[in-house]
Amino acid sequence: WKMTDAPLKYVECAVTLEEVPMEISLTIAISNCRFRCHGCHSAYLQQDVGKPLLPVLMTLLRRYEE
């Protein structure tokens, strides 16, 4: 598997407070994870689901800019 095999896809995004201590973060859930970690808390992200991220990335960033 290589990055060029399929477009980077996302399932959802949210403003969160727990990803980086003392910071507000825009968290983007990227799908098609190949690591398959034991006890994964987001196993649904191992599937090839969601929408292509790159065409909408700047729109998402601008939406949550302030």
Secondary structure, 3 states (H helix, E strand, C coil): CCHHHCCCEEEEEEEECCCCCCCCEEEEEECCCCCCCCCCCCHHHHCCCCEECHHHHHHHHHHCCC
